[in-house]
Structures are given as C-alpha cells and as structure tokens.
C-alpha cells in the first residue's frame, strides 16, 4: 500500500515528487511512468532513494495507492485509473494537489482556459497585476508547475493560472476569483474522446469560481456562450464585434470597460499593445484587462503596462525584418484553428505591405482537415509543407501553390529563395511538433536559428 502514486514523470510529475519527498518524508510513494527511460530512471533513483519506481508501464501497484497525482498527458479513462478509483483511490491533477497545500490563501486567483490564446492572456494578466503593484505568481500550464511554486504564495499574492482542458478534467476542488474562457474549437479530441467531453472539461472552470466571483467569457464564440454557468459566479463578457452593456467592447475605435455600475475608460486605441497582432489578440487583451480591473488594478497602471508589454514567444512573434521581408514565428499554432487565426491577422498586414504570405505548414497531423486554409488563397503565395503531415497538406490544399519538404530547414531554405519585398514568411504549422521536435518551443527556436543562419548578419531584429 502506498500513500501516494505519482503518474507521469515529466516536469509536472517530478515537481510533485520532489515536493512529497521534501515535505512528507515518511510517506510511501510510488512513481510510475509509461515510458522506459533508463537514464531518467537511474537519475531519479539516485535523487529519491526512498521512492519506489516503475518505468515502461503503469502496473497494478498504482491501484494500491490512496492518492494519485496524475500528469496531464495521461488519459483519465486509463484502465489503471479506473481500477484505482474502484479501489477507493483519490485521483487528482497536480493543480488540485497544489491547491490543497497552499501555505496561505492568495489575495486573488485568476484561472484562464481556452483552445487558443490562453497563454498570452495569462501572461498579460500577470503583467497587468504586477504593474498594479501586486505580488504576482503566474503558473500552471504556462510554465512552472504550481506545486513547485508554493513558497511564493502569501496572503497578498495574486495567482494567475493557465489551465488546460487536461488539468481541468482532472480537478475536482479548485477555488477561483475569476475564471476566463477565451474560445473553444475542436482540439485534443484524441485525449478527451469527443467534442462533448472536451466542452465538459472546459466548462468545469465555472464550477470552480467562488461565490461572488467572475466568469469572463468571449461573447463572440458560440461554444463559449453556450457553456453552462457555474453555481455562484457573475458573468462578464467581452466582444470585438458588438457593443455590450457590461464587460469589454469596442466603441469608436476605443476599448470600453464596464463592471457593475462603473464604466472604466482605458485611454488606448483598439490596438493598445503594439506587439500583439490581430483581432484574437485584441480579445486576449480585453479578457486580461477585465481580470485586472476586477482584481483591483488601477486603470492608469493598466494603460502604462499595455504600452510596454512584450508577449511570450512563438505566438505571431516577429523574428526579423530585412529588405522589406518579414519573418514571423507562430510555432504555437498546433491546430488548424490557430493557423486560421494567424492568417486572419497576417493577411491584412501582408496586403498593407503589398506582399504575400509564404506559409510554412507541417509536423505531426492531428486529424483535422486543412481545407479552411484555402479560404485565404488570395493572401498566400505558396504553401511549404514539411514533416509527417506534408503529403496530406499538399493533397488537401492542391488548389494552392505548394510543395512538400522532408523537414523545416529544407522548407525555410526554399522559401528564402522565393520571397520578395513586402512578403511575409509565416511559420504557423497547424500541427503538433513531436515528429521532429521536443515541443512547439523547440520548433520555434529552430525556426529562429534557421532564419538567422540563412540570412547571416542581416537577420538582427
């Protein structure tokens, strides 16, 4: 019998394991990973000599644990978890495990989810609270596991969490002052099973909003609008398309905000962050600003922070511009909808520059059709399809000029020979990265390196 089983020994699992060994030294712990990794096994056994380990599969020993801390990538319907629950085990996410161990109750907690845009919104929300003078911790799906950051939580802390559908699905008891849902389009269906299950996972965020807390939703997204409200939250909407009585909206080219009976004017244009491109990023800003205003940040602090904001990398990131040619890294676009959003943002920019888009697509296919990309044919000069999905991409987009390449370097090399003044080379892959890269960050970093190598000294930002 084990007190705890930690399932999955990636970044999240190892952070949970380290916490348990340090804070509960008498606990009986099983650490289990589905992959056989002799090097990692040897390293962890040296680091945690009192822990029982198993690699290469989850055995029946997992079902002997009283509490199971599950890494996000493991499906909740995994047979071993079913047997563990039947045996009376409590199965939880690392996020919930951390919530149960807060050393103090934070001043204000924001949770952000959505298919796309949640990282930018989380990151910007954190910057706005920092600008407002609050001690701020940004954690969750965005980077550092929450369990490893508990030492930074105090009664005056503002906690801003990016919450994935995996993390929400595996949580039962969280307590948020504000829950934000940016948008919902089909993604991760191979994990959740179907669209309904994916929606249900996202909808859970409203269940976690405290009485009198806030549900901040995208009024322009039908799937988000139709999510059932939680039992106790107050709903606020944001929209880039229509005027609202309360929430955030555009009016006369300016952002307007109204919360309760007070209307707040943020003195900025419809594009307050100069480094954020596109309507989707305008929506991200609206949601982040709403969270900051209801959390107590003064409008003047919001205005100042917006003008200075630098977004996280790999999200329509301007890599370099040289000779009238712009290179943009949107490696975070791991699904079709993200790439469509990118094309909506970059298409008008290319037209204003009197240029065209050279679109780099490819990686590990996620099962969705690429046909929506054809709607942007007038803006696209050529498709450069690479990686595992290259054949499918070229076939489904055969109405557009396109060519297949074995890998990203080959695709970029050819693109550089075909670009002209005003053109934009856009990496927005619409695929997962795992066929040739560790993750989307690795893919984006390699893109930067390839561009720098091909352009030489001219490629400085």
Secondary structure, DSSP 8 states (H G I E B T S, - for coil): -EEEEEE--SHHHHHHHHHHHHH-TT--EEEEESS--HHHHHHHHHH-TTSEEEESS--GGGGGEEEEEE-TTS-TT-HHHHHHHHTT-EEEEHHHHHHTT-SS--SEEEEEE-SSSHHHHHHHHHHHHHHTT-EEEEEETTSS-GGGGGGG--TTEEEEEE--HHHHHT-S---EEEEEE----S--HHHHSSHHHHHHHHHHHHHTEEEEEEEEEETT-HHHHTS---SS-EEEEE-SSS--SSEEEEETTEEEEEETTEEEEEEEETT--TT--SHHHHHHHHHHHHHHHHTT--HHHHHHHHHH----TTSSEEEEEETTEEEEE-TT--SHHHHHHHHHHHHHHHHHTT--EEEEEESB--S--SGGGGGGGGGEEEEEEESTTHHHHHHHTTTS-EEEESSHHHHHHHHHHH--TT-EEEE--SSBSTTTSSSHHHHHHHHHHHHHHHHGGGG--
